[in-house]
Amino acid sequence: MQEKGVQSDDHPGPNSSEPDQTNKNDAYADRRGVVLKYLERKHGRVRDFYQKHKTTLQYIFWGILLAGWLAMVISACVLNFHRALLLFVITVAAIFFVVWDHFIPKYEHQIDGLLSPGREFLDSHWFWLKWVIWSSLILGVGFWLIFDTAKLGQRQLVSFGGLIVYIILLFLFSKHPTKVCWRPVFWGIGLQFLLGLLILRTGPGRWAFQWLGNKIETFLEYTDAGASFVFGENYTDHFFAFKVLPMVVFFGAVMSVLYYLGLMQWIIRKVGWLMLVTVGSSPIESVVAACNVFFGYTESPLQVRPYLPHLTRSEFHAIMTTGFATIAANVFGTYVSLGISPAHLLTASVMSVPASLAVAKLFWPETETPKISLKNAMKMGMSDSRNILEAASQGASASISLVANITVILIAFLALSSFANAALSWFGSMFDYPQLSFEMICSYIFMPFSFMMGVDWQDSFMVGKLIGYKTFFNELVAYGRLSKLVNLRKEAGPKFVNGVQQYMSGAFARLGVPPVNSEVPWLFQSSAVSPSP
């Protein structure tokens, strides 16, 4: 009989299972090692296969995505083409430019070789060909004026004569009138003429810009979702503060996202290249002019900030001129919400790009050698945002200063306008003429300019007032006054400002007549980033 507490040899103790557990762990580790080696070999073979056929696999992947996208677009167009028109336009434009970017750099030398015989023929016969071309253009413009005048009346001749007067005035006050290069002048005015003819006189062009303007207006209405959530359902009771200004925030966020995705830089390069090969402006002028269509006149030069200290004086002047000539996208919605036609605003901004370069090069011709090459000018910075949500947040936050700037400017300058009118009325009452006002003075000063733009004589005084507001105060003040005239015309019927005048007042106010208060911040910023232009 064994003693208590002493285990029998026939019954193993609790530690006897440790060797079995160890054996199991060793077997599991061996199997795991075999599996890992097998997976490693397979991974290596897959990696080698991918590296060997990387290009082919990428083509297959993008081909499948493209086929799926095209199938979706075709199906949408078959179901309802009118509803899918925007999707169709975006797809066609994207395919065209992607194919262009892919084939042009790859076959640039072959294309240059195909075009070289034609270039050599033009160079050898250019002496008499240029006279034929200029004669044809002059005759074409002459015949067009004759037929257009016969169809629409003599008012078209007034605006054409006004264009000639403006060119003569710019030439007389030019910095170097004997050194004017006329190619940018004629090409800029010619492109503006062709764009105007396409947009305003052809059915497809007019329909396309009207359609695009309606889409922009619809897009801007999505701001109401955020405004109603923050300010309540009655946010429209304070229309400008809670309806108009939130559009600036929304547009700022959208533009920042597009810049993060690289789409803005891509579009700007295309528009800049078009200005370069047609107008003949320098690379840096062309890129900044394209930037001004999408950004403000203070933000656009920052896209090429490293090259600003190397600008010539003519390039610096051209950058300023194009900045004041276009309507930035971040305030585009503000003008639309005031009742201005988005199609007219879009037309004015697009047509003003080549015209502003023509004006700049006529008033301050290039007398130095530009230092910035095309390759450097096309190098635009990328967004510093780490993801798309951060880009949207930064764009919205960056618009705070713009919203505050718009608010305080309107408060200050509307108050100044009221005070100026009261002071002038008091002064006029001394001579039994209490109706003297700032608007009346501006109407007489700027009436000749508005008349030369083609405005009817009886309405040129009213348009002169708007130009005066834009010049001495701010474009927002001018557009605010214009919106009142448009609303009165729609409600009561009188023709205060017709469609042409509405467009011309906006276009001329942006072209060559910068507001006094807008020049100051631009010059301060330019001095900071380019101390010695």
C-alpha positions, 0 to 999 in steps of 0.5 A: 500500500502506497503512502498518501500523497505518493502517486503510482507509476501507472498514473502519470503526473500533471507534467507528463503532457508537456512533451506532447504539447511541445511536439504539437507546437513544433509540428505546427511551426514546421507546417507554418514555415512550409506554408509561408515558404510556399506563399513566398514563392507564389508571391515572388512569381506573381511579382515577377509576372507583374513586373514583366507584364506591368504595362500590359496589365495596366492597359487591361485594367484601364481598358476595362474601366474605360469600356465600363464607363463608355457602356454606362454613358451609351446606356444613359444616352440611349435612355434619355440623351437630353438628360445625359448631355452633361455626362456626354460632354464631359466624357468626350472632352476628357477623352479628347484631351487625354488622347491629346496628352498621350499622342502629342508628346510621343509623336511630337517629332513626327508631327513636326516633320509632317508640318515642316514643308508647310512651314518652309513654304510659309517662310519662303513666301511670307513677304507676299502672303502676309499682304494677301492675308491682311487684305483678306481680313480687312475685306472680310471685316468690311463686308461683315460690317456692311451686311451686319449694319444692313441687318441690325442697323447703324449702332454696330458701326458705333461700337466698331468705331469705339474699338478703333478709338480705344486702340488709338488712345492706348497707342498714344498713351503707350509706354513705348509706342514705337516698339509695339509688337502688333501680333498680340494686339491683332490676335487678341482682338481677333480672338475676342471677335471670333469668340463673340461671333461664336457665342453671341451670333451663332445658335449652337454657341449661344445655346452652349453658353446658355446651357453652361450658365444654367448648369452653373446656376443649378450647381450654385443652388446646392449652397442652400443646403448648408446655408439653411442648416446653419442659419435656419429656414428663413435664411433668405430674409437676410439675402446677401449675408446668408444667401450670397456669401455662403456661395463664396465658401462653397466655391472656395471648397470646390476649387480647392478640391479641383486643385488637389486633384490636379484638374485645375492645373491641367485646364490652366496649362491648356488655356495658357498654351492656347494663348501662347500659340495664338496671341504670342504672349510670353509663357508666364503671361499666358499661364497667369491669364489662364489662371485668372479665369478660375482664381482671383487676381491676387491668387493667380500670380501665386501659382507661379510664385518662384518666377515672379522676381524674374518677370520683365516690366511688360510681363508684370503689367500684363499680369495685372491687366489680365487679373482685373479683366476677368471674373474669378470663379470664387466670386462668380456665384456672388454676381449670379445671386445678384440677378446677373445672367451667368451666361453673360458673365461667363461670356464676358470673362472668357472673351476678356482673356485675349482682349486683356493681353492685347491691351496690355501689350499695346499699352506697355510693349515688351522691350526686354527678353523674357527669362521664363521658359515655357517648360518652367512656366507650365510647372505649377505647384500641387496642393499641400493637402493630404486628402480630398477632405482636407483640401475641401476644409482648407478651401472653405477656411481660406474663403473666410478672409474673402467673405469678410473682405466682401462684407466690410467693403460693401458696408464701407463703400455703400456708406461712403456713397450715401455720404457723398450723395448727401454732401453733393446734394447739400452743395448743389442746393446752394445753387438750387440744384439739390439733385446733384449726386455722385451718380450724375457726375459719373454719368457725364464723365463715363457716358462717352465711353459707354456710348462708344461701346455700343450702348444706346445714347439714351441709356449711356448715362445709366451705364456710365453710372455703373462704370463710375461705381466700378471704378471709384468704389467696387465691382460688387457695388456696381453689380448690386446697382445693376441687379436693381436695374435688371429687377426693375426691368423684369418687374415693371417692363421699362428697358433700363439696361438691355442684354447688350448693355448688361454684358458691356458694363460688366466686360468694360468694368473688368477691362482696363478700369480696375477699382481703386481699392482693388489695386492696393492689396494687389500691389502689397502682395506683389511687393511681398512676393516680388520685391523687385519686379 
